[in-house]
């Protein structure tokens, strides 16, 4: 019988949840709605402050206006947005209760003619939603697994389709996306809202899922459910990139089942979809030239390459020997997981002794492996007859290569490399107990290592290095002294360290803001001086003036005009009168007819009074100096009108150099020479530079190591770009032509958006993948 043969009502009824569960799901619904209402309120409570901060940092007035207008519009629409969100989320819960959740359409049923390219904005929103949902899945894997199993029982025993959990993170995030879809906000504003939604809602869902599970358990829904990730069948091993059906995170089982434990089947050492180092891949030789982007796939590729190296008998990995090279050929048994863990604990206790002294020197990877082997042998009842399992050896070698990468990373100062190298032993313990260190970006130990490395590369400059290094020492000491297996220690230390780095970042932002304000003030000063010089040039143009009058106008009165313009503005009576004074003084120093001389006689007193007031503005003239200078100007006027040029030219007192001219040092002269040297490609670069936004990072190779500087400000007057370092200090000023020329010559390059943010562990694993792949290729070629 087809579906069409049944009436719609009976179809719905047959798929709806059982009536006896209706009241229970309604209670869960109310619990969830109340929790989300509180969290969503926190989102909108933060909007004004966040958008105001964004407006303060906006790159231009248009963007700043966008933030302010959106602030008002969101405040106005808040009640409607909250109402629409709750309605959309509640609709999904109602569909679940009635059994009308839309089925997931198989790929083969899609009509190719209906497929369209995804727009940039839609893609960006999808990426934001996916990232926040995956983060919740990783953090709440156990709670979500249990919730989905219990909901499946309520749902007539039918397992929910992937991402169809009506209480799940995707449903919660998608309801917010659908709500924003009908709003008029631009992607830039939506991105801010998504960020706040992630911070206030998505990162606070763990208590909700615990309460939901507790409510269902109290109602007798699978009260004895034990979380266990689904195992992959041995006969048909799952490809490395495919996730497990249960969606369970590897961290859930790893704490109780370390990889390579004696007597443990390797197929149960990690959840399905997260391969152990001995899992089979379709073809170990068929690895892509670039490291896979998916962390689980990358880990699978590393496992295959390490297995290939074992088969080929490679003894050296990175700068150290493989730990497997210590295995005696006559070994008849393997170390148990407890023996390996106890050896690492002893190493950790030894490193905790006299730690302050040890932190002064880097910890070599080879030494850690040697010390570990010695500890294993010393505690063994049968020395010389034990070996590590292949899985354990590969994990130890992989962690060693990560710390080799840290010691060789050029982006890290030596002091930071030395400090981080002492985390090798505790991170070995983490990796052997929890493979999620390699497969989850949000693993707490991985995030802590990434955070310290990023802070070291960004803020280890002069003035901040000592405080940051002391903080890093403190973190490393806490890990070595306190880590016994509880990963919550890393979360605690990460929160504390991030707060410390936030203070450094605030100081850097303050320095940058001050540098920008100083640059803006200097630019306003420069622009005003150029306008003043234009007025003076117009006054003296075409006139043969005595040296006294010309020097006075070009040196002293141009500065007075500059300050009058800055103080009063170009629409003021003061600025207009100052320009008239320049014109009248230049006119008064040229031969005049009778009418002109009579006019000069009438103008002389107010003209001298205005000159006196202007000179007082400068502050560089004393009262006596001003009086003598004005007397000389009057004498010069009389000499010119009496046709006695020799007397007029003899009146040439020493006028002070223009303080503004000396301070600005010719900055107003736009550099045309560099632009004239540009090729067609250089001219294209110049046009692209005109569109570059503030906050863009550039790399300058004029020093070793190369400097990474941020474009902080652009002068519309001089067309100069100002660059600051990570600490917010002004480092370089380049004209747009000069910058384009150096980019054409390869001395400067524009950095992509990800070049500053690539985490340390990601870079390390990618580099290890390339290295192992390259070595495997060489060995194969020799064969």
C-alpha positions in Angstrom: 0.0 0.0 0.0 1.4 3.4 -0.9 1.3 6.4 1.2 -1.3 8.0 -1.1 -3.7 5.2 -0.1 -4.0 6.4 3.5 -5.8 9.5 4.6 -3.4 12.3 5.8 -4.8 12.2 9.3 -4.1 8.6 9.9 -0.6 8.9 8.4 0.2 11.7 10.8 -1.3 9.8 13.7 0.7 6.7 12.9 4.0 8.6 13.0 3.2 10.9 16.0 4.7 10.2 19.4 2.8 7.9 21.7 0.1 9.8 23.7 1.5 8.7 27.0 4.7 10.7 26.2 2.9 13.8 25.2 2.9 15.4 28.7 6.6 14.5 29.1 7.7 16.1 25.8 5.5 19.2 26.6 7.5 19.5 29.9 10.8 19.2 28.0 9.5 21.8 25.5 8.6 24.3 28.3 12.0 23.7 29.9 13.8 24.3 26.7 11.8 27.4 25.7 12.4 29.0 29.2 16.1 28.3 28.9 16.4 29.7 25.4 14.3 32.8 26.3 16.8 33.6 29.0 19.8 33.1 26.8 18.3 35.0 23.8 17.6 37.9 26.1 21.3 38.0 27.0 22.1 38.2 23.2 20.0 41.3 22.7 21.3 42.8 26.0 24.8 42.8 24.5 23.9 44.2 21.1 24.2 47.9 21.9 27.6 47.6 23.6 29.0 45.4 20.8 27.8 47.5 17.9 29.0 50.6 19.7 32.5 49.1 20.0 32.3 48.1 16.3 31.3 51.6 15.4 34.3 53.0 17.3 36.6 50.8 15.2 34.9 51.3 11.9 37.1 52.0 8.9 35.1 54.9 7.6 32.0 57.1 8.4 29.7 55.0 6.2 30.4 51.8 8.1 30.2 53.7 11.4 26.7 54.9 10.4 25.7 51.4 9.5 26.5 50.2 13.0 24.7 53.1 14.7 21.6 52.7 12.5 21.5 48.9 13.0 21.8 49.5 16.8 18.6 51.5 16.7 16.8 49.2 14.3 17.6 46.0 16.4 16.4 47.8 19.5 13.2 48.6 17.7 12.7 45.1 16.3 13.8 43.2 19.3 10.3 42.1 20.5 9.4 40.9 17.0 12.7 39.0 16.6 12.4 37.2 19.9 8.8 36.3 19.2 9.6 35.0 15.7 12.6 33.0 17.0 10.5 31.2 19.7 7.7 30.5 17.2 10.1 29.0 14.7 11.8 26.8 17.3 8.5 25.7 18.8 7.3 24.8 15.3 10.1 22.2 15.1 9.1 20.7 18.5 5.4 20.6 17.4 6.4 18.8 14.2 8.3 16.2 16.2 5.4 15.6 18.5 3.0 15.2 15.6 5.4 13.1 13.6 5.7 15.6 10.7 9.4 16.3 10.7 10.4 16.7 7.1 12.5 13.7 6.0 16.0 14.2 4.8 16.0 14.0 1.0 18.5 11.5 -0.4 21.0 13.0 -2.7 19.9 10.8 -5.6 16.4 12.3 -5.5 17.6 15.9 -6.0 16.7 17.4 -9.4 19.9 18.6 -11.1 18.0 21.3 -12.9 17.0 22.8 -9.5 20.6 23.1 -8.2 22.0 26.6 -8.1 25.2 28.2 -7.0 25.2 29.3 -3.3 25.6 33.0 -2.9 28.5 34.4 -1.0 26.3 35.7 1.9 24.4 32.4 2.2 27.7 30.5 2.2 29.1 32.8 4.9 26.0 32.3 7.1 26.1 28.5 6.5 29.7 28.4 7.6 29.0 30.4 10.7 26.1 28.1 11.6 28.1 25.0 10.9 31.0 26.1 13.0 28.9 26.9 16.1 26.9 23.7 15.7 30.0 21.5 15.4 31.4 23.1 18.5 28.3 22.2 20.5 28.4 18.7 19.1 32.0 18.3 20.3 31.4 19.7 23.7 28.1 18.0 24.4 28.7 14.7 22.6 27.7 12.4 25.4 24.6 14.4 26.4 23.4 14.7 22.8 24.0 11.0 22.2 21.9 10.1 25.3 19.2 12.6 24.4 18.9 11.2 20.8 18.6 7.6 22.1 15.9 8.6 24.5 14.0 10.6 21.9 14.2 7.7 19.6 12.3 5.5 22.1 9.7 8.2 22.6 9.5 8.5 18.7 8.0 5.0 18.5 11.4 3.5 18.5 12.4 5.2 15.2 15.8 6.7 15.2 15.9 10.4 14.3 17.5 11.3 11.0 20.9 13.0 11.2 20.6 16.5 12.6 16.8 16.1 13.1 16.9 16.3 16.9 14.3 19.0 17.6 16.2 20.0 20.8 19.6 19.8 19.0 22.1 22.6 18.3 21.2 22.7 14.6 17.5 23.3 15.4 18.4 26.0 17.9 20.9 27.7 15.5 18.7 27.3 12.4 15.7 28.9 14.1 17.9 32.0 14.6 19.1 32.0 11.0 15.5 31.7 9.7 14.6 34.6 12.0 17.4 36.8 10.6 16.5 35.8 7.1 13.5 38.1 7.1 15.3 41.0 8.7 16.8 43.9 6.6 20.2 43.6 8.3 23.4 43.3 6.2 25.7 40.3 6.5 28.1 42.4 8.5 25.5 43.1 11.1 24.2 39.5 11.0 27.8 38.3 11.6 27.8 40.3 14.9 24.5 38.8 15.9 25.7 35.3 15.1 28.8 35.9 17.2 26.7 37.0 20.1 24.3 34.1 19.6 27.3 31.7 19.7 28.7 33.3 22.9 25.4 33.7 24.8 23.3 30.7 23.6 25.3 28.0 21.9 28.1 27.9 24.4 25.5 27.6 27.3 23.5 24.6 26.0 25.3 21.9 28.1 23.2 22.6 31.2 20.0 22.4 29.0 20.9 18.9 27.6 21.8 17.6 31.1 18.4 18.8 32.5 16.6 17.3 29.5 18.3 13.9 30.0 17.6 14.1 33.7 13.9 14.8 33.1 13.6 11.9 30.6 15.5 9.6 33.0 13.1 10.5 35.9 10.3 9.5 33.6 11.8 6.1 33.1 13.2 6.7 29.6 16.3 4.5 29.3 17.4 5.2 32.9 20.4 2.8 32.6 21.7 4.1 29.3 25.5 3.9 29.1 27.3 6.1 26.6 29.4 4.0 24.2 30.4 5.1 20.8 29.4 2.7 18.0 32.2 0.5 16.9 33.1 0.1 13.3 32.7 -3.4 11.9 35.9 -5.3 11.4 35.0 -6.8 8.1 34.2 -3.5 6.4 36.3 -0.8 8.1 34.8 2.7 7.8 36.8 5.2 5.8 38.7 7.7 7.9 36.7 10.7 6.8 33.2 9.3 7.7 31.7 10.2 11.0 30.3 7.7 13.4 26.5 7.1 13.3 26.1 8.0 16.9 27.9 11.3 16.4 29.9 10.5 19.6 33.1 12.4 20.2 36.2 10.4 20.8 36.8 12.0 24.1 33.9 10.1 25.6 35.6 6.7 25.6 39.2 7.6 25.5 39.5 8.4 29.2 38.7 4.8 30.1 40.2 3.0 27.1 43.7 4.3 26.3 44.9 3.4 22.9 47.1 0.4 22.8 46.1 -1.0 26.2 47.1 -4.5 26.7 44.3 -6.9 26.2 42.1 -4.3 24.4 41.0 -4.8 20.9 42.3 -2.0 18.8 39.0 -1.7 17.0 37.4 -0.5 20.3 40.1 2.0 21.3 38.5 4.9 19.5 35.0 5.6 18.1 34.0 4.8 14.6 35.1 7.4 12.1 38.2 8.4 14.2 40.8 5.9 13.1 43.4 4.4 15.4 46.9 4.5 14.1 46.5 0.9 12.8 43.1 1.4 11.0 43.1 0.4 7.4 42.6 3.0 4.7 41.6 2.3 1.2 45.1 2.9 -0.2 47.9 4.1 2.0 49.8 5.2 -1.1 46.9 7.3 -2.3 47.3 10.5 -0.3 46.5 13.9 -1.7 49.3 16.4 -2.3 47.8 18.9 0.2 46.9 17.9 3.8 43.2 17.2 4.2 41.1 20.0 5.7 39.0 17.7 7.8 41.0 17.0 11.1 39.7 13.4 11.3 40.7 12.8 7.7 44.1 14.4 8.3 44.7 12.1 11.3 43.7 9.1 9.2 46.3 10.2 6.6 49.0 10.6 9.2 48.1 7.1 10.6 48.6 5.6 7.1 51.9 7.4 6.5 53.3 6.4 9.9 52.2 2.8 9.2 54.0 3.0 5.8 57.2 4.3 7.6 57.0 1.3 10.0 56.8 -1.2 7.1 59.8 0.5 5.4 61.8 0.4 8.6 62.3 4.2 8.9 64.0 5.0 12.2 64.2 8.8 12.1 61.2 11.1 12.3 61.8 14.8 12.3 64.9 15.6 14.4 64.6 12.5 16.6 64.6 8.7 16.4 61.3 6.9 16.4 60.5 5.5 19.8 60.0 2.1 18.1 63.8 2.0 17.5 64.2 1.4 21.2 62.1 -1.8 21.0 64.4 -4.9 21.5 64.1 -7.4 18.7 63.8 -10.2 21.3 60.8 -8.6 23.0 58.1 -11.1 23.8 55.4 -8.9 25.4 54.1 -5.3 25.2 54.0 -2.8 28.0 50.5 -2.5 29.5 48.7 0.9 29.4 49.2 1.2 33.2 53.0 0.6 32.8 53.2 3.3 30.2 51.1 5.8 32.1 53.1 5.2 35.3 56.4 5.8 33.4 55.0 9.1 32.1 53.8 10.1 35.6 57.3 9.5 36.9 58.8 11.6 34.1 56.3 14.4 35.0 57.2 14.3 38.7 60.9 14.5 37.8 60.3 17.4 35.5 58.4 19.2 38.3 61.6 19.2 40.4 63.6 22.4 40.1 61.2 23.4 37.3 62.2 27.1 37.3 65.8 26.1 36.4 64.6 23.6 33.8 62.5 26.2 32.0 65.6 28.2 31.1 66.6 25.5 28.6 64.5 23.8 25.8 63.5 20.2 26.4 64.8 18.1 23.4 62.3 15.7 21.9 65.0 12.9 21.7 65.7 13.3 25.4 62.1 12.8 26.3 61.9 9.6 24.3 65.2 8.3 25.8 64.0 9.2 29.3 60.7 7.5 28.7 62.4 4.3 27.5 64.6 4.3 30.6 61.7 4.7 32.9 59.8 1.8 31.2 62.8 -0.5 31.5 63.7 0.5 35.0 60.2 -0.5 36.3 59.9 -3.6 34.2 60.1 -7.0 35.8 61.6 -8.4 32.6 64.0 -5.7 31.2 64.9 -6.1 27.6 61.9 -8.2 26.7 59.2 -5.5 26.4 58.1 -3.3 23.5 55.6 -0.6 22.8 52.6 -1.4 20.6 52.6 0.1 17.1 49.7 2.4 18.1 51.5 3.8 21.2 54.7 4.2 19.3 53.0 6.2 16.5 51.2 8.5 19.0 54.5 9.1 20.9 56.3 9.9 17.6 53.5 12.1 16.4 53.5 14.2 19.6 57.3 14.3 19.3 57.1 15.7 15.8 54.6 18.4 17.0 57.1 19.6 19.6 59.9 19.4 17.0 57.7 21.8 14.9 57.4 24.1 17.9 61.1 24.2 18.5 61.6 25.1 14.8 58.7 27.5 14.3 60.1 30.8 13.1 57.0 32.7 14.2 57.7 31.9 17.9 60.4 33.7 19.9 63.1 31.4 21.4 61.8 32.1 25.0 58.3 30.9 24.0 59.7 27.8 22.3 61.7 26.9 25.3 58.7 27.3 27.6 56.3 25.3 25.5 58.8 22.5 24.9 58.4 21.5 28.6 54.7 20.5 28.0 55.9 17.5 26.0 55.4 14.9 28.7 51.9 15.9 29.9 50.8 16.2 26.3 52.0 12.7 25.7 49.7 11.6 28.5 46.8 13.5 26.9 47.4 12.1 23.4 47.7 8.5 24.6 44.4 8.7 26.5 42.5 10.9 24.2 43.0 10.9 20.4 40.6 13.9 20.2 43.7 16.0 20.8 44.5 15.4 17.1 40.9 15.3 15.7 39.1 18.1 17.5 39.9 21.8 17.1 38.1 22.5 20.4 40.0 20.0 22.5 40.9 21.9 25.7 44.6 20.9 25.7 44.9 21.8 22.0 43.3 25.1 22.5 45.6 26.0 25.4 48.7 25.1 23.4 47.4 27.1 20.4 46.5 30.1 22.6 49.9 30.3 24.2 51.7 29.9 20.9 49.6 32.7 19.3 50.1 35.0 22.2 53.9 34.3 22.1 54.1 35.2 18.4 51.9 38.2 18.7 52.7 39.9 22.0 56.3 38.9 22.8 57.6 42.3 21.8 59.5 44.7 23.9 57.6 45.8 27.0 55.2 42.8 27.1 57.5 39.9 26.8 58.5 39.7 30.4 55.0 39.6 31.8 53.7 37.2 29.1 56.6 34.9 29.5 56.1 34.8 33.3 52.4 33.9 32.7 53.4 31.2 30.3 55.8 29.8 32.9 53.0 29.8 35.4 50.7 27.9 33.0 53.4 25.3 32.2 54.1 24.8 35.9 50.4 24.2 36.7 50.1 21.6 33.9 53.3 19.7 35.0 52.4 19.8 38.7 48.6 19.3 38.6 47.7 17.3 35.5 46.7 13.8 36.4 44.2 13.1 33.7 41.4 15.6 34.2 41.1 17.7 31.1 39.1 20.4 33.0 42.5 21.7 34.2 43.2 22.8 30.6 39.9 24.7 30.4 40.6 26.4 33.6 44.1 27.5 32.6 42.8 28.5 29.1 40.2 30.9 30.7 42.8 32.4 33.0 45.4 32.8 30.2 42.9 34.3 27.8 41.9 36.9 30.4 45.6 37.8 30.7 46.1 38.1 27.0 42.9 40.2 26.7 44.6 42.8 28.9 47.6 42.8 26.6 45.3 43.1 23.6 43.4 46.1 25.2 46.8 47.8 25.8 47.7 47.2 22.1 44.4 48.6 21.0 44.8 51.6 23.1 48.3 52.2 21.7 47.0 51.8 18.2 44.1 54.2 18.9 46.5 56.8 20.2 48.7 56.3 17.2 45.7 56.8 14.9 44.6 59.9 16.8 48.1 61.4 16.5 48.1 60.6 12.8 44.7 62.1 12.3 45.8 65.2 14.2 49.0 65.5 12.2 47.0 65.0 9.0 44.5 67.8 9.9 47.4 70.0 10.7 49.1 69.2 7.4 45.8 69.8 5.5 45.3 73.2 7.2 48.9 74.2 6.5 48.5 73.3 2.8 45.4 75.5 2.6 47.3 78.3 4.4 50.1 78.0 1.9 47.7 78.2 -1.0 46.3 81.5 0.4 49.9 82.9 0.8 50.9 81.7 -2.7 47.9 83.4 -4.2 48.7 86.6 -2.4 52.3 86.8 -3.6 51.8 85.4 -7.0 52.7 87.9 -9.8 54.1 90.4 -7.3 57.6 91.5 -6.8 57.8 91.9 -3.0 60.6 93.0 -0.7 62.3 90.1 1.1 60.8 91.1 4.5 57.2 90.9 3.3 57.7 87.7 1.3 59.5 85.9 4.2 56.9 87.1 6.7 54.0 85.8 4.7 55.6 82.5 3.8 57.2 81.7 7.2 55.1 83.5 9.9 51.8 84.3 8.5 51.3 80.9 6.9 51.6 79.4 10.4 49.2 81.9 11.8 46.7 81.1 9.0 47.1 77.4 9.8 46.2 77.8 13.5 43.3 80.2 12.7 41.9 77.6 10.3 42.2 74.8 12.8 40.7 76.8 15.6 37.8 78.5 13.7 37.2 76.5 10.5 37.2 77.5 6.9 33.7 79.0 7.0 34.6 81.4 9.9 35.0 85.2 9.7 38.4 84.8 11.4 39.7 82.6 8.5 38.3 84.9 5.8 39.8 88.0 7.5 43.2 86.3 7.9 43.2 85.6 4.1 42.3 89.2 3.4 45.2 90.3 5.6 47.6 88.3 3.5 46.3 89.8 0.3 46.3 93.4 1.8 49.9 93.1 3.1 51.2 91.8 -0.2 49.3 94.6 -2.0 50.7 97.2 0.4 54.3 96.2 -0.5 53.8 97.1 -4.2 54.0 100.6 -5.7 50.5 102.3 -5.5 48.9 105.3 -7.1 47.5 108.2 -5.1 44.2 106.5 -4.6 46.0 103.3 -3.5 48.1 105.2 -1.0 45.1 106.9 0.5 43.4 103.5 0.8 46.5 102.0 2.4 46.6 104.9 4.9 43.0 104.0 6.0 43.8 100.3 6.2 47.1 100.5 7.9 45.9 100.6 11.6 43.3 97.7 11.3 45.8 95.7 9.2 48.6 96.1 11.8 46.1 95.1 14.6 45.1 92.0 12.7 48.8 91.1 12.1 49.5 91.6 15.8 46.6 89.3 16.8 47.8 86.6 14.3 51.3 86.7 15.6 50.1 86.3 19.2 48.3 83.1 18.1 51.7 81.6 17.2 53.2 82.0 20.6 56.7 82.3 19.3 56.8 86.1 19.3 57.2 88.2 22.4 55.5 91.6 22.7 58.7 93.5 21.9 59.5 91.3 19.0 56.0 91.8 17.5 56.3 95.6 17.9 59.7 95.8 16.2 58.5 93.5 13.4 55.4 95.6 12.7 57.5 98.8 12.7 59.8 97.2 10.1 56.7 96.3 8.0 55.4 99.9 8.2 58.9 101.2 7.2 59.0 98.8 4.3 55.6 100.0 3.1 56.8 103.6 3.2 60.0 102.8 1.4 58.2 101.0 -1.4 55.7 103.8 -1.8 58.5 106.4 -1.8 60.2 104.3 -4.6 63.2 103.6 -2.4 63.7 99.8 -3.0 67.2 99.8 -1.6 65.8 100.8 1.8 62.9 98.3 1.6 65.4 95.5 0.8 67.6 96.5 3.6 64.8 95.8 6.1 65.3 92.1 6.5 65.2 91.1 10.1 65.9 87.5 11.2 62.5 85.8 11.2 62.1 82.5 13.1 61.8 79.4 10.9 58.3 78.0 10.6 57.9 75.6 13.5 55.1 73.8 11.6 57.3 73.4 8.5 60.1 71.9 10.6 57.7 69.6 12.4 56.0 68.3 9.3 59.3 68.1 7.3 57.8 68.1 3.9 55.1 65.5 4.5 52.7 67.4 2.4 54.7 66.7 -0.8 53.0 63.7 -2.4 55.5 61.2 -3.7 55.0 61.0 -7.4 58.4 59.5 -8.2 57.5 56.0 -6.9 54.3 56.0 -9.0 56.2 56.9 -12.1 58.4 53.8 -11.7 55.4 51.4 -11.6 54.8 48.9 -14.4 51.3 48.0 -15.6 51.2 45.3 -12.9 52.3 47.9 -10.3 49.6 50.3 -11.3 47.1 47.4 -10.9 48.5 46.8 -7.4 48.1 50.5 -6.7 44.5 50.5 -7.6 43.9 47.4 -5.5 45.6 49.2 -2.5 43.1 52.0 -2.7 40.4 49.4 -1.8 42.3 47.7 1.0 40.4 48.0 4.4 41.9 49.1 7.7 43.0 46.1 9.7 44.6 44.3 6.7 47.9 42.6 7.5 51.0 43.0 5.3 54.4 41.2 5.5 57.5 43.3 5.1 60.7 41.3 4.2 63.0 44.3 4.8 64.2 42.6 8.0 64.9 39.2 9.3 62.7 37.7 10.4 60.1 39.4 8.2 57.7 41.8 10.0 54.0 41.4 9.9 52.3 44.8 10.2 48.7 45.9 10.2 47.3 48.8 8.1 45.9 51.0 10.8 45.2 54.3 9.0 45.3 56.0 5.6 46.0 59.8 5.1 43.7 61.3 2.5 46.0 64.3 2.5 49.4 62.7 1.9 48.1 59.3 0.6 50.4 57.7 3.2 49.6 54.4 4.8 50.4 54.0 8.5 51.3 50.5 9.8 51.4 49.3 13.4 52.7 46.1 14.9 50.8 43.6 17.1 51.4 45.8 20.1 49.7 48.7 18.4 52.9 50.7 18.0 53.4 52.8 14.9 56.2 51.1 12.9 56.1 52.3 9.3 54.6 55.0 7.1 54.5 54.3 3.3 53.1 56.4 0.5 50.7 54.4 -1.7 53.1 54.6 -4.6 56.0 53.4 -2.6 53.9 50.5 -1.1 52.8 49.4 -4.6 56.4 49.6 -5.9 57.7 47.4 -3.0 54.8 44.9 -3.5 55.8 44.7 -7.2 59.4 44.1 -6.2 58.4 41.4 -3.8 59.5 43.2 -0.7 55.9 43.5 0.7 53.0 41.1 0.3 49.4 41.2 1.4 48.5 38.5 3.9 45.3 36.5 3.5 42.7 36.5 6.2 43.8 33.1 7.6 47.6 33.7 7.6 47.4 35.4 11.0 45.0 32.9 12.7 46.3 29.4 11.7 46.6 27.6 15.0 49.9 26.1 16.0 48.7 22.5 16.2 47.0 22.8 12.8 50.2 24.1 11.2 52.2 21.4 12.9 50.0 18.5 11.8 49.9 19.8 8.2 53.7 20.2 8.1 54.2 16.7 9.5 51.8 15.3 6.9 53.8 17.0 4.1 57.1 15.8 5.6 55.9 12.2 6.0 54.4 12.2 2.5 57.6 13.5 1.0 59.7 10.9 2.8 57.4 8.1 1.7 57.7 9.3 -1.9 61.5 9.2 -1.7 61.5 5.7 -0.3 59.1 4.5 -2.9 61.2 6.0 -5.7 64.2 4.2 -4.4 62.4 0.9 -4.6 
